[in-house]
Amino acid sequence: MPNARTHTRPAALAVWLIIAGTVGWWAAFSLTMERFHLLQDPDSIASCDFSVLVQCTKNLEAWQGSVFGFPNPVIGLAGWVAPIVVGMAILAGARFARWFWWLFAAGMTFAFGFVLWLISQSIYVLGTLCPWCMVTWAVTIPTFYAVLLHLVRSGLVPAPAPIRRGAETLMGWMPLLAVISYAIVAVLAQLQLDVLGSLF
């Protein structure tokens, strides 16, 4: 039966954290470079601007692109380091205290909530799909799921045994959960922006 001391070295989760952190960091870095490029030459076209619908510039220059007074990608540059470090530490044999996992989960919850808000702003307010932003969405969503399910299955979050076993089962279905989430975003984008109609 899972308890607070089981799953102390979740290798699969660690590998995913490293992959997701690396991909997320690269997306944040790429967006940061695009922002610097636009600041140097406001009349330039970002390399991620493919059409009126698929572009980065509108997202970067809107107030939603600097919610806290500085470009959002800076948050990613700092934030995505955490999953990489945690993943590496787990593979190296580190075991973290309950408070550490809760703090890490709080950070991932913030990232997940922020991404959901950015998705809504991108689709319903700005009317654009930013390529590098979508890469960030693609890794943030399953990472949040994985961390949350790990906390539940390992007993780090108080839950009855059946719920812990359910979390353990759902970890094996993580790819499907991610695909379902992507499909929901795609459907919302299609209904609001007629993505397919703009392509064909």
C-alpha atoms as an extended CHARMM CRD file, in Angstrom:
* protein
*
       200  EXT
         1         1  MET       CA              0.0000000000        0.0000000000        0.0000000000  PROA      1               0.0000000000
         2         2  PRO       CA              1.4450000000        3.4240000000       -0.9260000000  PROA      2               0.0000000000
         3         3  ASN       CA              2.5320000000        5.6650000000        1.9070000000  PROA      3               0.0000000000
         4         4  ALA       CA              4.6560000000        8.7690000000        2.4000000000  PROA      4               0.0000000000
         5         5  ARG       CA              7.8540000000        6.7590000000        1.9640000000  PROA      5               0.0000000000
         6         6  THR       CA              6.9550000000        4.9200000000       -1.2370000000  PROA      6               0.0000000000
         7         7  HSD       CA              7.7990000000        6.2430000000       -4.6960000000  PROA      7               0.0000000000
         8         8  THR       CA             10.7630000000        8.0650000000       -3.1340000000  PROA      8               0.0000000000
         9         9  ARG       CA             12.7180000000        7.6850000000       -6.3750000000  PROA      9               0.0000000000
        10        10  PRO       CA             10.1900000000        8.0030000000       -9.2170000000  PROA      10              0.0000000000
        11        11  ALA       CA             12.5680000000        7.6210000000      -12.1580000000  PROA      11              0.0000000000
        12        12  ALA       CA              9.9280000000        8.0250000000      -14.8710000000  PROA      12              0.0000000000
        13        13  LEU       CA              8.6810000000       11.2470000000      -13.2910000000  PROA      13              0.0000000000
        14        14  ALA       CA             12.2690000000       12.4710000000      -12.9680000000  PROA      14              0.0000000000
        15        15  VAL       CA             12.9970000000       11.8420000000      -16.6480000000  PROA      15              0.0000000000
        16        16  TRP       CA              9.8000000000       13.6450000000      -17.6540000000  PROA      16              0.0000000000
        17        17  LEU       CA             10.6370000000       16.6230000000      -15.4230000000  PROA      17              0.0000000000
        18        18  ILE       CA             14.0200000000       16.9360000000      -17.1270000000  PROA      18              0.0000000000
        19        19  ILE       CA             12.5220000000       16.6780000000      -20.6160000000  PROA      19              0.0000000000
        20        20  ALA       CA              9.6480000000       19.0600000000      -19.8740000000  PROA      20              0.0000000000
        21        21  GLY       CA             11.9300000000       21.5190000000      -18.1070000000  PROA      21              0.0000000000
        22        22  THR       CA             14.3810000000       21.5430000000      -21.0060000000  PROA      22              0.0000000000
        23        23  VAL       CA             11.6730000000       21.9920000000      -23.6390000000  PROA      23              0.0000000000
        24        24  GLY       CA              9.8960000000       24.6570000000      -21.5610000000  PROA      24              0.0000000000
        25        25  TRP       CA             13.1400000000       26.5190000000      -20.9120000000  PROA      25              0.0000000000
        26        26  TRP       CA             14.0280000000       26.4890000000      -24.6020000000  PROA      26              0.0000000000
        27        27  ALA       CA             10.5810000000       27.8690000000      -25.4970000000  PROA      27              0.0000000000
        28        28  ALA       CA             10.9840000000       30.6310000000      -22.9010000000  PROA      28              0.0000000000
        29        29  PHE       CA             14.4910000000       31.4020000000      -24.1680000000  PROA      29              0.0000000000
        30        30  SER       CA             13.2760000000       31.5750000000      -27.7700000000  PROA      30              0.0000000000
        31        31  LEU       CA             10.4400000000       33.9260000000      -26.8290000000  PROA      31              0.0000000000
        32        32  THR       CA             12.8370000000       36.0830000000      -24.8180000000  PROA      32              0.0000000000
        33        33  MET       CA             15.1400000000       36.4030000000      -27.8170000000  PROA      33              0.0000000000
        34        34  GLU       CA             12.1750000000       37.3130000000      -30.0230000000  PROA      34              0.0000000000
        35        35  ARG       CA             11.2330000000       40.0080000000      -27.5020000000  PROA      35              0.0000000000
        36        36  PHE       CA             14.7550000000       41.4400000000      -27.5230000000  PROA      36              0.0000000000
        37        37  HSD       CA             14.7100000000       41.4100000000      -31.3200000000  PROA      37              0.0000000000
        38        38  LEU       CA             11.4260000000       43.3310000000      -31.3850000000  PROA      38              0.0000000000
        39        39  LEU       CA             12.7480000000       45.8660000000      -28.8880000000  PROA      39              0.0000000000
        40        40  GLN       CA             15.7950000000       46.4720000000      -31.0940000000  PROA      40              0.0000000000
        41        41  ASP       CA             13.7430000000       46.7530000000      -34.2680000000  PROA      41              0.0000000000
        42        42  PRO       CA             10.0140000000       47.3590000000      -33.6890000000  PROA      42              0.0000000000
        43        43  ASP       CA              9.3610000000       47.0710000000      -37.4340000000  PROA      43              0.0000000000
        44        44  SER       CA             10.9000000000       43.6230000000      -37.7140000000  PROA      44              0.0000000000
        45        45  ILE       CA              8.9390000000       40.4050000000      -38.1210000000  PROA      45              0.0000000000
        46        46  ALA       CA              9.4540000000       37.7100000000      -35.5360000000  PROA      46              0.0000000000
        47        47  SER       CA             10.6540000000       34.3500000000      -36.8280000000  PROA      47              0.0000000000
        48        48  CYS       CA              7.6270000000       32.7440000000      -35.1760000000  PROA      48              0.0000000000
        49        49  ASP       CA              5.1570000000       34.9460000000      -37.0810000000  PROA      49              0.0000000000
        50        50  PHE       CA              3.6560000000       32.6900000000      -39.7400000000  PROA      50              0.0000000000
        51        51  SER       CA              0.2810000000       34.3600000000      -40.2870000000  PROA      51              0.0000000000
        52        52  VAL       CA             -2.2430000000       36.6770000000      -38.6670000000  PROA      52              0.0000000000
        53        53  LEU       CA             -3.4670000000       33.6930000000      -36.6700000000  PROA      53              0.0000000000
        54        54  VAL       CA             -0.1870000000       31.9360000000      -35.8740000000  PROA      54              0.0000000000
        55        55  GLN       CA              2.2860000000       34.4760000000      -34.5210000000  PROA      55              0.0000000000
        56        56  CYS       CA              4.2620000000       35.5770000000      -31.4690000000  PROA      56              0.0000000000
        57        57  THR       CA              4.4610000000       39.3430000000      -31.9200000000  PROA      57              0.0000000000
        58        58  LYS       CA              0.9010000000       40.1920000000      -30.9190000000  PROA      58              0.0000000000
        59        59  ASN       CA              1.1900000000       38.0700000000      -27.7780000000  PROA      59              0.0000000000
        60        60  LEU       CA              4.5560000000       39.5300000000      -26.8040000000  PROA      60              0.0000000000
        61        61  GLU       CA              3.4880000000       43.1440000000      -27.3090000000  PROA      61              0.0000000000
        62        62  ALA       CA              0.0900000000       42.8660000000      -25.6100000000  PROA      62              0.0000000000
        63        63  TRP       CA             -0.2290000000       43.6290000000      -21.9140000000  PROA      63              0.0000000000
        64        64  GLN       CA             -0.9660000000       39.9370000000      -21.3870000000  PROA      64              0.0000000000
        65        65  GLY       CA              2.6160000000       39.2780000000      -22.4740000000  PROA      65              0.0000000000
        66        66  SER       CA              3.9920000000       41.2390000000      -19.4960000000  PROA      66              0.0000000000
        67        67  VAL       CA              1.4740000000       40.5900000000      -16.7470000000  PROA      67              0.0000000000
        68        68  PHE       CA              3.8970000000       41.2200000000      -13.8650000000  PROA      68              0.0000000000
        69        69  GLY       CA              5.6510000000       44.2090000000      -15.4150000000  PROA      69              0.0000000000
        70        70  PHE       CA              8.2560000000       42.2130000000      -17.3600000000  PROA      70              0.0000000000
        71        71  PRO       CA              7.9650000000       39.7980000000      -20.2950000000  PROA      71              0.0000000000
        72        72  ASN       CA              6.3000000000       36.5080000000      -19.3510000000  PROA      72              0.0000000000
        73        73  PRO       CA              9.1240000000       34.4210000000      -20.8950000000  PROA      73              0.0000000000
        74        74  VAL       CA             11.4030000000       35.6200000000      -18.0940000000  PROA      74              0.0000000000
        75        75  ILE       CA              9.1980000000       33.6520000000      -15.7010000000  PROA      75              0.0000000000
        76        76  GLY       CA              9.7920000000       30.5840000000      -17.8300000000  PROA      76              0.0000000000
        77        77  LEU       CA             13.5550000000       31.1400000000      -17.9250000000  PROA      77              0.0000000000
        78        78  ALA       CA             13.6260000000       31.0390000000      -14.1400000000  PROA      78              0.0000000000
        79        79  GLY       CA             10.7730000000       28.6420000000      -13.4750000000  PROA      79              0.0000000000
        80        80  TRP       CA             11.6900000000       25.8000000000      -15.8350000000  PROA      80              0.0000000000
        81        81  VAL       CA             15.0320000000       25.3820000000      -14.1040000000  PROA      81              0.0000000000
        82        82  ALA       CA             13.1970000000       23.9120000000      -11.0900000000  PROA      82              0.0000000000
        83        83  PRO       CA             11.8270000000       20.7720000000      -12.8180000000  PROA      83              0.0000000000
        84        84  ILE       CA             15.2210000000       20.1150000000      -14.3950000000  PROA      84              0.0000000000
        85        85  VAL       CA             16.9900000000       20.3620000000      -11.0310000000  PROA      85              0.0000000000
        86        86  VAL       CA             14.3570000000       18.2730000000       -9.2360000000  PROA      86              0.0000000000
        87        87  GLY       CA             14.4700000000       15.6100000000      -11.9420000000  PROA      87              0.0000000000
        88        88  MET       CA             18.2580000000       15.4370000000      -11.8700000000  PROA      88              0.0000000000
        89        89  ALA       CA             18.2660000000       15.2850000000       -8.0820000000  PROA      89              0.0000000000
        90        90  ILE       CA             15.7820000000       12.3870000000       -8.0530000000  PROA      90              0.0000000000
        91        91  LEU       CA             17.9070000000       10.4300000000      -10.5280000000  PROA      91              0.0000000000
        92        92  ALA       CA             20.9290000000       11.1280000000       -8.3240000000  PROA      92              0.0000000000
        93        93  GLY       CA             19.1250000000        9.5220000000       -5.3900000000  PROA      93              0.0000000000
        94        94  ALA       CA             17.7650000000       12.5790000000       -3.5880000000  PROA      94              0.0000000000
        95        95  ARG       CA             14.6940000000       12.2080000000       -1.4050000000  PROA      95              0.0000000000
        96        96  PHE       CA             12.6780000000       15.2910000000       -0.6750000000  PROA      96              0.0000000000
        97        97  ALA       CA             10.6710000000       16.1620000000        2.4000000000  PROA      97              0.0000000000
        98        98  ARG       CA              6.8960000000       16.5610000000        2.2330000000  PROA      98              0.0000000000
        99        99  TRP       CA              7.1450000000       20.3550000000        2.4570000000  PROA      99              0.0000000000
       100       100  PHE       CA              9.4780000000       20.4210000000       -0.5350000000  PROA      100             0.0000000000
       101       101  TRP       CA              7.0290000000       18.4480000000       -2.6910000000  PROA      101             0.0000000000
       102       102  TRP       CA              4.1910000000       20.6890000000       -1.5950000000  PROA      102             0.0000000000
       103       103  LEU       CA              6.2200000000       23.7800000000       -2.4970000000  PROA      103             0.0000000000
       104       104  PHE       CA              7.1310000000       22.2820000000       -5.8630000000  PROA      104             0.0000000000
       105       105  ALA       CA              3.4930000000       21.3500000000       -6.4760000000  PROA      105             0.0000000000
       106       106  ALA       CA              2.4430000000       24.9010000000       -5.5610000000  PROA      106             0.0000000000
       107       107  GLY       CA              4.8000000000       26.2330000000       -8.2190000000  PROA      107             0.0000000000
       108       108  MET       CA              3.4380000000       23.8160000000      -10.8090000000  PROA      108             0.0000000000
       109       109  THR       CA             -0.1310000000       24.7450000000       -9.8200000000  PROA      109             0.0000000000
       110       110  PHE       CA              0.6730000000       28.4130000000      -10.3800000000  PROA      110             0.0000000000
       111       111  ALA       CA              2.2210000000       27.5600000000      -13.7590000000  PROA      111             0.0000000000
       112       112  PHE       CA             -0.8310000000       25.4870000000      -14.7240000000  PROA      112             0.0000000000
       113       113  GLY       CA             -3.2830000000       28.2090000000      -13.7070000000  PROA      113             0.0000000000
       114       114  PHE       CA             -1.2280000000       30.8720000000      -15.4770000000  PROA      114             0.0000000000
       115       115  VAL       CA             -1.1100000000       28.7670000000      -18.6460000000  PROA      115             0.0000000000
       116       116  LEU       CA             -4.8720000000       28.2350000000      -18.5750000000  PROA      116             0.0000000000
       117       117  TRP       CA             -5.3570000000       31.9900000000      -18.2780000000  PROA      117             0.0000000000
       118       118  LEU       CA             -2.9080000000       32.6400000000      -21.1240000000  PROA      118             0.0000000000
       119       119  ILE       CA             -4.7090000000       30.0720000000      -23.2920000000  PROA      119             0.0000000000
       120       120  SER       CA             -8.0090000000       31.8540000000      -22.6970000000  PROA      120             0.0000000000
       121       121  GLN       CA             -6.4570000000       35.2460000000      -23.4490000000  PROA      121             0.0000000000
       122       122  SER       CA             -4.7580000000       33.9660000000      -26.5830000000  PROA      122             0.0000000000
       123       123  ILE       CA             -7.8680000000       32.3210000000      -28.0020000000  PROA      123             0.0000000000
       124       124  TYR       CA            -10.6630000000       34.6360000000      -26.8440000000  PROA      124             0.0000000000
       125       125  VAL       CA             -8.9980000000       38.0600000000      -26.5380000000  PROA      125             0.0000000000
       126       126  LEU       CA             -5.9100000000       38.2480000000      -28.7600000000  PROA      126             0.0000000000
       127       127  GLY       CA             -7.1820000000       35.8200000000      -31.3850000000  PROA      127             0.0000000000
       128       128  THR       CA             -3.7590000000       34.3320000000      -32.0170000000  PROA      128             0.0000000000
       129       129  LEU       CA             -1.8570000000       31.0860000000      -31.4700000000  PROA      129             0.0000000000
       130       130  CYS       CA              1.7350000000       31.7630000000      -30.4760000000  PROA      130             0.0000000000
       131       131  PRO       CA              3.9450000000       28.7810000000      -31.4880000000  PROA      131             0.0000000000
       132       132  TRP       CA              6.4060000000       29.0000000000      -28.6040000000  PROA      132             0.0000000000
       133       133  CYS       CA              3.5640000000       29.6920000000      -26.1910000000  PROA      133             0.0000000000
       134       134  MET       CA              1.8760000000       26.4950000000      -27.3550000000  PROA      134             0.0000000000
       135       135  VAL       CA              5.0840000000       24.5700000000      -26.7140000000  PROA      135             0.0000000000
       136       136  THR       CA              4.9930000000       25.9150000000      -23.1590000000  PROA      136             0.0000000000
       137       137  TRP       CA              1.3570000000       24.8800000000      -22.7930000000  PROA      137             0.0000000000
       138       138  ALA       CA              2.1790000000       21.4210000000      -24.1330000000  PROA      138             0.0000000000
       139       139  VAL       CA              4.7300000000       20.6810000000      -21.4090000000  PROA      139             0.0000000000
       140       140  THR       CA              3.1430000000       22.5760000000      -18.5070000000  PROA      140             0.0000000000
       141       141  ILE       CA             -0.1820000000       20.7270000000      -18.5910000000  PROA      141             0.0000000000
       142       142  PRO       CA              1.1020000000       17.1310000000      -18.3080000000  PROA      142             0.0000000000
       143       143  THR       CA              3.8210000000       18.1850000000      -15.8500000000  PROA      143             0.0000000000
       144       144  PHE       CA              1.1740000000       19.5730000000      -13.5080000000  PROA      144             0.0000000000
       145       145  TYR       CA             -0.8350000000       16.3610000000      -13.8160000000  PROA      145             0.0000000000
       146       146  ALA       CA              2.2390000000       14.1970000000      -13.1610000000  PROA      146             0.0000000000
       147       147  VAL       CA              3.3500000000       16.1130000000      -10.0740000000  PROA      147             0.0000000000
       148       148  LEU       CA             -0.1580000000       16.2130000000       -8.6100000000  PROA      148             0.0000000000
       149       149  LEU       CA             -0.7400000000       12.4930000000       -9.1850000000  PROA      149             0.0000000000
       150       150  HSD       CA              2.6640000000       11.6760000000       -7.6840000000  PROA      150             0.0000000000
       151       151  LEU       CA              1.8060000000       13.5590000000       -4.5140000000  PROA      151             0.0000000000
       152       152  VAL       CA             -1.4770000000       11.6940000000       -4.2180000000  PROA      152             0.0000000000
       153       153  ARG       CA             -0.1640000000        8.2090000000       -5.0260000000  PROA      153             0.0000000000
       154       154  SER       CA              2.7980000000        8.5490000000       -2.6620000000  PROA      154             0.0000000000
       155       155  GLY       CA              0.6920000000        9.7000000000        0.2830000000  PROA      155             0.0000000000
       156       156  LEU       CA              2.2340000000       13.1530000000        0.3350000000  PROA      156             0.0000000000
       157       157  VAL       CA             -1.3360000000       14.4130000000        0.0230000000  PROA      157             0.0000000000
       158       158  PRO       CA             -3.6410000000       12.7250000000        2.5460000000  PROA      158             0.0000000000
       159       159  ALA       CA             -6.0680000000       10.5220000000        0.6160000000  PROA      159             0.0000000000
       160       160  PRO       CA             -7.8020000000        7.1520000000        1.0900000000  PROA      160             0.0000000000
       161       161  ALA       CA             -6.0520000000        4.0860000000       -0.3060000000  PROA      161             0.0000000000
       162       162  PRO       CA             -8.4600000000        3.7100000000       -3.2870000000  PROA      162             0.0000000000
       163       163  ILE       CA             -7.7270000000        7.2740000000       -4.3870000000  PROA      163             0.0000000000
       164       164  ARG       CA             -3.9740000000        6.6680000000       -4.0740000000  PROA      164             0.0000000000
       165       165  ARG       CA             -4.3180000000        3.5340000000       -6.1710000000  PROA      165             0.0000000000
       166       166  GLY       CA             -6.3690000000        5.5100000000       -8.7030000000  PROA      166             0.0000000000
       167       167  ALA       CA             -3.6100000000        8.1200000000       -8.9070000000  PROA      167             0.0000000000
       168       168  GLU       CA             -1.0840000000        5.3300000000       -9.4740000000  PROA      168             0.0000000000
       169       169  THR       CA             -3.2110000000        3.9800000000      -12.3340000000  PROA      169             0.0000000000
       170       170  LEU       CA             -3.6740000000        7.4100000000      -13.8860000000  PROA      170             0.0000000000
       171       171  MET       CA              0.0930000000        7.9340000000      -13.9510000000  PROA      171             0.0000000000
       172       172  GLY       CA              0.2190000000        5.1610000000      -16.5230000000  PROA      172             0.0000000000
       173       173  TRP       CA             -2.3780000000        6.9720000000      -18.5960000000  PROA      173             0.0000000000
       174       174  MET       CA             -0.5180000000       10.2900000000      -18.5610000000  PROA      174             0.0000000000
       175       175  PRO       CA             -0.0260000000       10.4140000000      -22.3670000000  PROA      175             0.0000000000
       176       176  LEU       CA             -3.7690000000        9.9840000000      -22.8890000000  PROA      176             0.0000000000
       177       177  LEU       CA             -4.5850000000       12.6680000000      -20.3050000000  PROA      177             0.0000000000
       178       178  ALA       CA             -2.2270000000       15.0290000000      -22.1080000000  PROA      178             0.0000000000
       179       179  VAL       CA             -3.7320000000       14.2660000000      -25.5180000000  PROA      179             0.0000000000
       180       180  ILE       CA             -7.2580000000       14.8300000000      -24.1770000000  PROA      180             0.0000000000
       181       181  SER       CA             -6.1640000000       18.1950000000      -22.7600000000  PROA      181             0.0000000000
       182       182  TYR       CA             -4.5590000000       19.1930000000      -26.0660000000  PROA      182             0.0000000000
       183       183  ALA       CA             -7.7210000000       18.1410000000      -27.8920000000  PROA      183             0.0000000000
       184       184  ILE       CA             -9.8690000000       20.3490000000      -25.6490000000  PROA      184             0.0000000000
       185       185  VAL       CA             -7.6280000000       23.3590000000      -26.3690000000  PROA      185             0.0000000000
       186       186  ALA       CA             -7.6820000000       22.5440000000      -30.0960000000  PROA      186             0.0000000000
       187       187  VAL       CA            -11.4800000000       22.3390000000      -30.1340000000  PROA      187             0.0000000000
       188       188  LEU       CA            -11.8080000000       25.6520000000      -28.2920000000  PROA      188             0.0000000000
       189       189  ALA       CA             -9.3750000000       27.2820000000      -30.7310000000  PROA      189             0.0000000000
       190       190  GLN       CA            -11.2310000000       25.8410000000      -33.7050000000  PROA      190             0.0000000000
       191       191  LEU       CA            -14.6360000000       26.9920000000      -32.4600000000  PROA      191             0.0000000000
       192       192  GLN       CA            -13.3840000000       30.5060000000      -31.7070000000  PROA      192             0.0000000000
       193       193  LEU       CA            -10.7480000000       31.0900000000      -34.3890000000  PROA      193             0.0000000000
       194       194  ASP       CA            -11.6840000000       28.6470000000      -37.1790000000  PROA      194             0.0000000000
       195       195  VAL       CA             -8.0940000000       27.4280000000      -37.4010000000  PROA      195             0.0000000000
       196       196  LEU       CA             -8.8300000000       24.8530000000      -40.0960000000  PROA      196             0.0000000000
       197       197  GLY       CA            -10.6930000000       27.3890000000      -42.1920000000  PROA      197             0.0000000000
       198       198  SER       CA             -7.6880000000       29.7180000000      -42.1330000000  PROA      198             0.0000000000
       199       199  LEU       CA             -5.3850000000       26.9320000000      -43.2870000000  PROA      199             0.0000000000
       200       200  PHE       CA             -7.4780000000       25.5370000000      -46.1440000000  PROA      200             0.0000000000
